[in-house]
Amino acid sequence: MTAHAHDTGRERRWWILAIVATAQLLVVLDVTIVNIALPSAQRDLGFSDDDRQWVITAYALAFGSLLLLGGRIGDLVGRKRVFVAGLLGFAGASALGGAAQSFELLVAARALQGVSAALLAPAALAFLSTTFTDPEERAKAFGVYGAIAGMGGACGLLLGGALAELLDWRWCMYVALLFAVPAAVGGLTLLGPAAAAARPRLDIPGTLAASAGLFVLVFGVSQAERDGWGDPVTVACLGAAAALLLGFVVLQARAAHPLLPLRIVADRDRGGALLAVAVASAGAFGVFLFLTFYLQTTLAMGPLETGLAFLPMSAVVLVSATTTTVRVLPRTGARPLIPTGMLLAAIGLALLTRIGVETGYVSHILPPLLVIGIGFGMVMAPALATATSGVAAHDSGVASATVSTCQQVGGSIGIALLSTLAASAVSAYASDHGAAPDVLARAAVEGYTTAFWWAAGIFAVGALLCGALLRSDTRPAMPHRAPGADRPAPRPERAGAVA
């Protein structure tokens, strides 16, 4: 290969990173940007508080339940097709939601967004994993990708706040077109077709069991957030989810062409990385949700000001993620980074419990956010790199989908669990101190601090578990390359046995 060809290929890979990062940012932004738009949309379309949750749940149900299928479809028919189709589908669904004149149409648009995200998210991560095989380039690429995964929610709050305050809630839906359409054009132009290779068959029984199990799991968790964990519907859904997902594992162990080969999740390092993604998502979703409520309801910040309050944390996540993956991860592996990052996030969340009814942003909120940002960056980027390393090319789609599933399900469980704990704390405080306006304000803060304490505990337990699971040498192995690739993989896939 000539030097010119090598430079051209390198430049093309970084353009691919830009496309993939844009797609990931689109998916992560949408989680928080719609939350900002909800109050205005509710007033405009006239739906009730009980109905409001379906704008969030419709997306979560479609996205969470179809991720594994979306990842395997990419392996079956080609990731480029699936990636571009997901982007165009997301753009169309966003346009439909922005133009919606009824609650039902808005919910349908959100469900279509979830279906599209289930196609594009695994394909995006799979492209990243198979495109960057040089250790130095891979570290930089996953640093950028991990930073986006960690700070995208805060960027969504900022962008959503600006759009809702300066324009209209519908632009919180329309803005997705500004990301999706250019990324789709770039994907069509720069992403090459997959090299010819034997592609797996679709495991129909496994697909049905996984999709149904994840659907009732996400629905049950959403139900728990509203009606409590003891609600009969919640209990029935969670029981059905456990049975279906257990059946899915049995089917995968026996299937000739499994939807999710168990060797992918049985590896200790990959299992620890997947756990880290789930724990970090549970904690991060809680931070964004409850701190947003606190800033807007207790400190009376507007949507734009609230988004700006998260901006320093986003910058710290970017620096932390890129620094750790480029300079530290190749030398030490993930084991020292991920548990340390989780402990830092736990410390930051514990510091957030000092907030009160009248709290200064610079003195009580900014320092914990900076500590949390450092921790998030140290967790997400190394976890994503480790979870997708050493996977054969024909399994990279479903492996990436497993990462996205952990992220989505972890976030859903985190929000539901922390919401119920916060609500219980508010009720207990109000019943003990009366119902005067100042008491209700303090009760709300009690709910927020309770959520932060529990989120800190989740991170602390996650640090212990990940420290036990991850092996001392967890420097990411390179993925298998398909025939015809310009560089061979330096290491084969690790053995699947859990030692």
C-alpha positions in Angstrom: 0.0 0.0 0.0 1.4 3.4 -1.0 1.8 6.2 1.5 -0.9 8.2 -0.4 -3.3 5.3 -0.3 -2.7 4.9 3.4 -3.3 8.6 4.1 -6.5 8.5 2.0 -7.8 5.5 3.9 -6.9 7.1 7.2 -8.8 10.3 6.3 -11.8 8.2 5.1 -11.9 6.4 8.4 -12.1 9.7 10.3 -14.9 10.8 8.1 -16.7 7.6 8.9 -16.2 8.4 12.6 -17.9 11.8 12.1 -20.9 10.0 10.5 -21.1 7.4 13.2 -20.7 10.0 15.9 -23.5 12.1 14.4 -25.8 9.1 14.4 -25.0 8.3 18.1 -25.5 11.9 19.1 -28.9 11.8 17.4 -30.0 8.8 19.4 -28.7 10.1 22.7 -30.0 13.7 22.2 -33.5 12.4 21.6 -33.7 10.9 25.0 -33.4 14.3 26.8 -34.5 16.8 24.2 -38.1 15.4 24.1 -38.3 15.7 27.9 -37.8 19.5 27.5 -40.5 19.7 24.8 -43.1 17.7 26.8 -44.7 20.4 28.8 -45.2 22.6 25.8 -46.5 19.7 23.7 -48.9 18.8 26.4 -50.4 22.2 26.5 -50.6 22.4 22.7 -52.1 19.0 22.1 -54.1 18.8 25.3 -53.2 15.4 26.7 -53.3 14.4 30.3 -50.5 13.8 32.8 -51.2 10.1 32.7 -50.9 10.1 28.9 -47.7 12.1 29.0 -45.6 9.1 29.9 -46.5 7.4 26.6 -44.5 9.9 24.7 -41.4 8.6 26.5 -42.5 5.0 26.8 -43.4 4.5 23.2 -39.9 5.3 22.2 -38.4 3.2 25.0 -40.5 0.1 24.2 -39.7 0.1 20.5 -36.0 0.9 20.9 -35.3 -1.5 23.8 -37.2 -4.5 22.5 -35.9 -4.4 18.9 -32.2 -3.6 19.5 -31.0 -7.2 19.3 -33.1 -7.8 16.2 -31.8 -4.6 14.6 -28.2 -5.6 15.3 -28.7 -9.0 13.7 -30.5 -7.6 10.7 -27.4 -5.5 10.1 -25.3 -8.6 10.1 -27.7 -10.4 7.8 -28.5 -7.8 5.1 -25.5 -5.4 5.4 -24.9 -2.7 8.0 -24.7 0.1 5.4 -28.3 -0.5 4.3 -29.6 -0.8 7.8 -27.7 2.3 9.0 -28.9 4.5 6.2 -32.5 3.1 6.5 -32.4 3.8 10.3 -31.3 7.4 9.7 -33.9 8.1 7.1 -36.6 6.4 9.1 -35.6 8.5 12.1 -35.8 11.7 10.0 -39.2 10.8 8.7 -40.6 9.9 12.1 -39.2 13.2 13.6 -40.9 15.2 10.8 -44.1 13.3 11.5 -43.9 14.0 15.3 -43.1 17.7 14.7 -46.1 18.1 12.5 -48.4 16.0 14.8 -51.8 17.6 15.5 -52.9 14.9 17.9 -51.5 13.0 20.9 -52.0 9.6 19.1 -49.9 10.7 16.1 -47.1 12.0 18.4 -47.0 8.7 20.2 -46.9 6.8 16.9 -44.1 9.0 15.7 -42.1 8.4 18.8 -42.6 4.6 18.4 -41.3 4.9 14.8 -38.3 6.8 16.1 -37.6 3.9 18.5 -37.8 1.4 15.7 -35.4 3.4 13.5 -33.0 3.9 16.4 -32.9 0.2 17.0 -31.7 -0.2 13.4 -29.1 2.6 13.3 -27.5 2.4 16.9 -26.1 -1.1 16.6 -25.0 -0.5 13.0 -23.2 2.7 14.0 -21.2 1.0 16.8 -20.5 -2.0 14.6 -19.0 0.3 11.9 -16.8 1.9 14.5 -15.6 -1.4 15.9 -14.8 -2.9 12.5 -13.4 0.3 10.9 -10.8 1.2 13.5 -8.4 -1.8 14.0 -5.2 0.1 14.6 -4.9 0.3 18.4 -4.0 4.0 18.5 -6.7 5.0 16.1 -9.3 2.8 17.8 -8.5 4.4 21.2 -9.1 7.9 19.7 -12.3 6.8 17.9 -13.8 5.2 21.0 -12.8 8.1 23.1 -14.9 10.4 20.9 -17.8 7.9 20.7 -17.7 7.3 24.5 -17.7 11.1 25.1 -20.8 11.5 23.0 -22.5 8.7 24.8 -21.7 10.3 28.1 -22.4 14.0 27.3 -25.1 13.6 24.6 -27.9 13.8 27.2 -26.6 17.1 28.5 -26.3 18.5 25.0 -29.9 17.4 24.5 -31.0 19.5 27.5 -29.1 22.5 26.1 -30.4 22.2 22.6 -33.9 21.4 23.7 -33.9 24.3 26.1 -32.8 26.7 23.4 -35.4 25.4 20.9 -38.3 25.4 23.3 -37.5 28.9 24.6 -36.6 30.6 21.4 -38.8 28.8 18.8 -41.4 26.1 19.5 -41.6 22.6 21.0 -42.1 21.1 17.5 -38.5 22.1 16.6 -37.3 19.7 19.3 -38.6 17.0 16.9 -37.6 18.7 13.6 -34.0 19.3 14.7 -33.4 15.5 14.3 -33.5 16.1 10.5 -30.4 18.3 10.7 -28.5 15.4 12.1 -30.1 12.4 10.3 -30.2 13.7 6.7 -26.5 14.7 6.5 -25.4 11.5 8.2 -27.5 9.4 5.8 -25.9 11.2 2.8 -22.4 10.7 4.3 -23.2 7.0 4.9 -24.3 6.5 1.3 -21.1 8.2 0.1 -18.4 6.9 2.4 -19.5 3.7 3.9 -18.5 0.7 1.8 -20.5 -2.5 1.3 -19.6 -5.3 3.6 -16.9 -7.7 2.3 -18.3 -11.0 1.0 -18.5 -13.4 3.9 -20.8 -16.1 5.2 -23.6 -14.3 7.0 -25.6 -15.8 9.8 -29.2 -16.9 9.5 -32.0 -15.3 11.5 -32.9 -17.2 14.6 -36.7 -16.8 14.6 -37.5 -18.4 18.0 -34.7 -16.5 19.7 -35.8 -13.2 18.0 -39.4 -13.6 19.3 -38.3 -14.5 22.8 -35.8 -11.7 23.1 -38.1 -9.0 21.6 -41.1 -10.1 23.7 -38.9 -10.4 26.8 -37.4 -7.0 26.4 -40.7 -5.4 25.5 -42.5 -6.6 28.7 -39.4 -5.7 30.8 -39.3 -2.1 29.6 -43.1 -1.9 29.9 -43.0 -3.3 33.4 -40.3 -0.9 34.5 -42.2 2.0 33.0 -45.4 0.8 34.8 -43.4 0.6 38.1 -42.3 4.2 37.7 -46.0 5.3 37.6 -47.8 2.7 39.8 -45.0 1.2 42.0 -43.2 -2.1 42.0 -46.0 -3.9 43.8 -48.6 -3.1 41.2 -50.1 -6.4 39.7 -49.4 -5.3 36.2 -45.8 -4.5 37.0 -45.3 -7.8 38.8 -46.9 -9.7 35.9 -44.7 -8.0 33.3 -41.5 -8.4 35.2 -42.3 -12.1 35.8 -43.1 -12.6 32.2 -39.9 -10.8 31.2 -37.9 -13.1 33.5 -39.5 -16.2 32.0 -39.1 -15.0 28.4 -35.4 -14.0 28.8 -34.6 -17.2 30.6 -36.2 -19.1 27.7 -34.1 -16.9 25.3 -30.9 -18.0 27.0 -31.9 -21.7 26.7 -32.8 -21.2 23.1 -29.5 -19.5 22.4 -27.6 -22.4 24.0 -29.3 -24.9 21.7 -29.7 -22.9 18.4 -27.5 -23.7 15.4 -27.5 -20.0 14.4 -28.3 -18.1 17.6 -29.5 -14.5 17.6 -27.0 -13.7 20.3 -24.2 -16.2 20.5 -23.6 -16.8 24.3 -19.8 -16.6 23.8 -20.3 -12.9 23.3 -21.7 -12.2 26.7 -19.9 -15.1 28.6 -16.5 -13.5 28.4 -15.6 -12.0 31.7 -14.2 -8.7 30.4 -17.1 -8.2 28.0 -19.5 -9.0 30.8 -17.9 -6.5 33.1 -17.9 -3.9 30.3 -21.6 -4.5 29.6 -22.4 -4.2 33.3 -20.5 -0.9 33.4 -22.6 0.4 30.5 -25.9 -0.6 32.3 -24.8 0.9 35.6 -23.5 4.1 34.1 -26.7 4.6 32.1 -28.9 4.0 35.1 -26.9 6.6 37.1 -26.6 9.1 34.2 -30.3 9.0 33.4 -31.0 9.7 37.1 -28.7 12.7 37.2 -30.1 14.3 34.2 -33.7 13.7 35.2 -33.7 14.8 38.9 -31.1 17.5 38.6 -33.2 19.0 35.7 -36.3 18.9 37.9 -34.4 20.5 40.7 -32.9 23.3 38.6 -36.2 24.1 36.9 -38.7 23.7 39.8 -36.7 24.6 42.9 -34.2 27.1 41.5 -36.6 28.4 38.8 -34.2 28.1 36.0 -35.5 28.3 32.4 -35.0 25.5 29.9 -32.0 27.2 28.2 -30.4 28.1 31.5 -30.8 24.5 32.7 -29.1 23.2 29.6 -26.2 25.7 30.1 -25.9 24.4 33.7 -24.9 21.0 32.3 -22.4 22.4 29.8 -19.3 22.2 32.0 -20.0 18.6 32.8 -20.2 17.8 29.1 -16.8 19.4 28.4 -15.3 17.4 31.3 -16.8 14.2 29.9 -15.2 14.9 26.5 -11.8 15.5 28.0 -11.9 12.6 30.4 -13.2 10.1 27.8 -10.7 11.0 25.1 -7.7 11.2 27.5 -8.4 7.9 29.2 -9.0 5.9 26.0 -6.0 7.4 24.1 -3.4 7.6 26.8 -4.3 5.2 29.6 -6.5 2.4 28.3 -3.9 0.9 25.8 -1.4 0.7 28.7 -3.5 -0.4 31.7 -6.6 -2.0 30.2 -10.1 -1.2 31.5 -9.9 -2.8 35.0 -8.3 0.2 36.8 -10.3 2.8 34.8 -13.9 1.6 35.0 -14.1 1.0 38.8 -12.2 4.2 39.5 -14.6 6.2 37.2 -17.6 4.6 39.0 -16.2 5.6 42.4 -15.7 9.2 41.2 -19.3 9.3 39.9 -20.5 8.0 43.3 -18.5 10.7 45.1 -19.9 13.4 42.8 -23.5 12.2 43.4 -22.9 12.1 47.1 -21.7 15.7 47.0 -24.9 16.6 45.1 -26.9 15.6 48.2 -25.8 18.9 49.9 -28.3 20.9 47.8 -31.2 22.8 49.5 -34.1 24.9 48.6 -31.8 27.9 48.1 -28.5 26.6 46.7 -25.8 28.4 44.7 -24.9 26.8 41.4 -21.2 27.5 41.6 -20.8 26.4 45.2 -23.0 23.3 45.4 -23.8 22.1 41.9 -20.9 22.8 39.6 -18.2 21.0 41.6 -20.1 17.7 41.9 -21.0 17.9 38.2 -17.3 18.2 37.3 -16.5 15.1 39.4 -19.3 13.1 37.9 -18.2 14.2 34.4 -14.7 12.9 35.0 -16.1 9.6 36.3 -18.5 9.2 33.3 -15.7 9.7 30.9 -13.6 7.1 32.6 -16.4 4.6 32.5 -18.2 4.9 29.2 -15.4 5.1 26.6 -13.3 2.2 28.0 -16.5 0.1 28.6 -17.6 0.6 25.0 -14.2 -0.2 23.6 -13.9 -3.4 25.8 -17.4 -4.6 25.1 -16.9 -4.5 21.3 -13.4 -5.7 21.1 -12.4 -9.2 19.8 -15.8 -9.9 18.2 -15.9 -11.6 14.8 -17.1 -9.3 12.0 -20.2 -11.3 11.3 -21.2 -10.9 15.0 -20.3 -7.2 15.4 -23.9 -6.0 14.8 -25.5 -8.1 17.5 -22.6 -7.5 19.8 -23.1 -3.8 19.4 -26.8 -4.2 19.9 -26.1 -5.9 23.2 -24.2 -2.8 24.3 -27.1 -0.5 23.3 -29.6 -2.8 25.0 -27.7 -2.6 28.2 -27.6 1.2 27.9 -31.3 1.4 27.2 -32.6 -1.1 29.7 -30.1 0.1 32.4 -31.4 3.7 31.9 -35.0 2.6 32.0 -34.5 0.6 35.2 -32.5 3.4 36.8 -35.2 6.0 36.1 -38.0 3.8 37.4 -36.1 2.7 40.5 -34.9 6.2 41.5 -38.3 7.8 40.7 -40.1 5.4 43.1 -37.5 6.0 45.8 -37.7 9.7 45.4 -41.5 9.7 45.4 -41.5 7.7 48.7 -39.1 10.1 50.3 -41.3 13.1 49.3 -44.4 11.5 50.7 -42.7 10.5 53.9 -41.2 14.0 54.4 -44.6 15.7 53.7 -46.5 13.5 56.0 -44.0 14.1 58.8 -43.7 17.9 58.4 -47.1 19.0 57.1 -48.2 20.4 53.7 -47.2 24.1 53.9 -45.7 25.5 50.7 -42.2 25.7 52.2 -42.5 22.2 53.5 -43.4 20.9 50.0 -40.4 22.6 48.6 -38.1 20.9 51.1 -39.9 17.6 50.5 -39.1 17.9 46.8 -35.4 18.5 47.6 -35.6 15.5 50.0 -36.7 13.4 47.0 -33.9 14.6 44.8 -31.2 14.0 47.4 -32.6 10.5 48.1 -32.3 9.7 44.4 -28.8 11.0 44.3 -27.8 8.9 47.4 -29.2 5.7 45.8 -27.6 6.6 42.4 -24.3 6.9 44.3 -24.9 3.5 45.8 -25.6 2.0 42.4 -22.2 3.3 41.1 -20.4 2.1 44.2 -21.8 -1.4 43.9 -21.1 -1.3 40.2 -17.4 -0.5 40.9 -17.1 -3.5 43.2 -18.8 -5.9 40.7 -16.8 -4.6 37.7 -13.6 -4.7 39.6 -14.3 -8.4 40.3 -15.3 -9.3 36.8 -12.7 -7.5 34.7 -9.4 -9.2 34.4 -6.1 -7.4 35.1 -5.1 -7.3 31.4 -8.2 -6.0 29.7 -6.5 -4.1 26.9 -9.1 -4.3 24.1 -8.5 -6.9 21.5 -9.0 -5.9 17.9 -12.1 -7.2 16.1 -11.9 -9.8 13.4 -11.7 -8.3 9.9 -13.8 -9.6 7.1 -12.0 -11.0 4.1 -10.6 -8.3 1.8 -10.0 -5.9 4.7 -6.8 -3.9 4.4 -5.5 -4.9 7.9 -5.6 -8.2 9.7 -6.8 -8.4 13.3 -3.8 -8.7 15.6 -5.7 -10.8 18.2 -8.4 -13.5 17.8 -11.6 -13.4 19.8 -11.2 -14.3 23.4 -12.5 -17.6 24.7 -16.0 -17.4 25.9 -15.6 -19.3 29.2 -16.0 -17.4 32.4 -13.0 -18.0 34.5 
